[in-house]
Amino acid sequence: MAANSDARDGILTEFPFCAKAVSPDDDVDLTNNDGDAQPSTVYVGVAGNVAVIPAGNTTSVIFVGIPAGGIVPCKVTRVLVTGTTALSMVAVY
């Protein structure tokens, strides 16, 4: 199970429980070790652009200039190789 948030106001109610290195892929969704959860966020280790398909969407968006140590500011279904220049990313569940 992924980190929970209160559906009424989006408040985090427990800490994430898992982290997993991200290998950008244009065809494969991100999942935890159980294969069933989307990450709470994606941490960026080396600055760059991050192309994603946000949770609940079917089209991609590119977050430009995410700094080293930054996070993608939405839940993510997939990190795309096309358009991503950031490196050392970690999905946090």
SEDREN-620596 format. One line per field, with one value per residue: x, z, y of N, C-alpha, C in turn. Coordinates in steps of 0.1 Angstrom, whole numbers. Example, Ala and Ser with C-alpha at 12.3 -4.5 7.8 and 13.67 -1.06 7.14 Angstrom:
residues 2
n.xx c(132/128) $
n.zz c(78/71) $
n.yy c(-57/-22) $
ca.xx c(123/137) $
ca.zz c(78/71) $
ca.yy c(-45/-11) $
c.xx c(132/129) $
c.zz c(78/79) $
c.yy c(-33/0) $
END
This chain:
residues 93
n.xx c(8/6/18/-5/-31/-52/-83/-99/-84/-59/-37/-8/-8/7/41/60/67/85/112/124/147/144/140/137/111/92/70/64/48/54/58/54/74/55/41/18/13/13/39/44/58/85/119/146/179/201/201/177/153/121/101/68/40/13/-4/-37/-39/-35/-19/14/36/62/83/103/137/140/156/187/181/155/119/94/64/39/18/29/25/41/75/90/113/117/123/132/159/170/188/195/171/145/118/94/74) $
n.zz c(0/-8/5/25/22/35/21/21/24/14/32/43/59/67/66/36/24/9/-15/-48/-74/-104/-138/-166/-189/-219/-221/-198/-167/-135/-105/-72/-52/-49/-71/-74/-67/-72/-72/-44/-49/-71/-66/-76/-84/-99/-115/-140/-168/-164/-178/-176/-171/-155/-126/-132/-157/-193/-210/-216/-196/-193/-167/-164/-156/-130/-99/-86/-59/-58/-62/-82/-86/-84/-82/-100/-129/-148/-158/-184/-210/-232/-235/-209/-190/-165/-139/-119/-104/-80/-72/-47/-25) $
n.yy c(-12/22/54/70/95/120/120/142/166/162/157/142/111/90/79/74/40/26/27/30/26/45/37/53/49/46/30/15/14/28/9/-4/-28/-48/-45/-30/-3/33/57/80/102/114/114/135/130/141/171/182/178/163/140/130/109/120/107/95/107/106/117/131/153/177/184/210/217/206/207/192/170/177/172/156/174/160/130/102/82/71/75/90/81/96/129/132/143/144/126/97/91/84/65/71/54) $
ca.xx c(0/13/16/-19/-34/-66/-90/-106/-75/-46/-27/-1/-11/18/53/62/73/94/118/129/154/136/145/127/106/81/59/62/44/61/50/63/79/44/35/4/11/20/47/39/66/98/130/156/193/209/191/173/139/115/89/60/25/8/-15/-50/-38/-30/-9/26/40/76/87/116/146/140/170/192/175/141/109/83/53/26/19/34/22/52/86/93/127/117/121/138/173/174/193/195/158/140/103/91/61) $
ca.zz c(0/-9/15/25/24/38/8/22/23/9/42/44/71/71/58/25/30/-1/-25/-59/-85/-116/-151/-175/-200/-225/-222/-186/-155/-122/-95/-61/-52/-50/-84/-73/-62/-78/-62/-39/-57/-77/-62/-87/-78/-108/-121/-154/-171/-161/-186/-169/-173/-141/-122/-136/-170/-203/-218/-208/-193/-189/-157/-168/-147/-116/-94/-78/-46/-59/-64/-92/-78/-85/-83/-113/-134/-157/-161/-198/-214/-242/-228/-195/-189/-151/-137/-105/-99/-71/-69/-33/-23) $
ca.yy c(0/35/64/74/109/122/123/155/177/158/156/129/105/80/81/64/28/19/35/21/33/47/36/59/40/52/20/7/22/26/1/-8/-41/-57/-43/-25/11/44/64/93/112/109/122/137/131/149/181/181/177/150/138/120/108/121/98/100/113/97/125/134/166/177/194/215/222/201/207/181/170/181/162/159/179/153/116/98/68/67/85/87/83/107/142/132/145/142/113/92/93/74/66/69/48) $
c.xx c(9/10/2/-20/-49/-73/-96/-97/-61/-34/-21/-3/-2/30/54/69/83/100/125/135/144/145/135/124/93/69/56/59/53/52/60/67/67/37/22/2/18/28/41/46/78/109/140/170/202/199/189/158/134/102/81/46/20/-3/-29/-50/-33/-20/3/28/55/78/101/124/144/154/174/186/160/132/99/71/40/29/21/30/34/62/91/108/128/114/127/153/179/179/192/182/153/126/102/76/56) $
c.zz c(0/3/14/27/27/25/9/20/18/19/43/58/76/61/47/30/21/-10/-35/-70/-97/-129/-160/-186/-206/-225/-209/-174/-144/-112/-84/-62/-53/-63/-85/-69/-70/-68/-57/-46/-63/-73/-74/-81/-86/-116/-136/-156/-168/-168/-179/-175/-158/-138/-126/-150/-180/-212/-209/-206/-189/-179/-160/-157/-132/-110/-87/-64/-46/-61/-75/-84/-80/-85/-98/-117/-141/-158/-175/-201/-224/-234/-214/-197/-175/-150/-122/-98/-90/-69/-54/-31/-9) $
c.yy c(12/44/69/89/110/127/137/167/174/157/142/123/94/83/70/52/21/30/26/30/34/45/41/49/45/42/13/17/19/19/-2/-22/-52/-55/-37/-10/21/51/76/104/106/119/123/139/141/158/178/181/164/149/127/119/108/111/104/106/103/104/129/149/166/188/198/221/218/200/194/181/174/169/166/162/172/138/112/84/63/78/80/89/95/120/143/133/144/128/109/95/81/76/63/65/49) $
END
